[in-house]
């Protein structure tokens, strides 16, 4: 059974813990992002691979969405 006292305690704990949790999650996210090599401004291998993967996925998506050349296959109708 939930009463006002328990609701107030839960709200206070949530309000106090939220900034601490956000700070910890931001720190963890910054650590997971591929960065630069030590002593250089260029990206490291993980950042290069991630960028190439994103580029390949974008091109595959763009190509699959651009296959509307008007030819309807079997069982498909062409409304254009």
C-alpha positions, 0 to 999 in steps of 0.5 A, a space after each residue: 500500500 502506498 501512502 504519502 510518506 512513502 511517495 515523498 521518500 521515493 520522490 526525494 530519492 529519485 530527485 537526489 539520485 537522478 543527477 548522479 546517475 546522469 553524470 555516471 552515464 555520460 562518463 560511461 558514454 564518453 568512454 565508449 565513443 571511439 576517439 583519437 590516437 595518442 599524440 595525434 589529431 587523426 581518428 583511431 582504427 575503431 573510429 575509422 571502422 565505425 565510420 565506414 560501417 555507417 557509410 556502408 549501411 547508409 548506402 545499402 539503405 539508400 539503394 534499397 529505397 531507390 529501387 522504385 523503377 516502375 517495374 512491378 514484380 509478380 504479385 505486386 501492383 504499380 500505382 505510379 
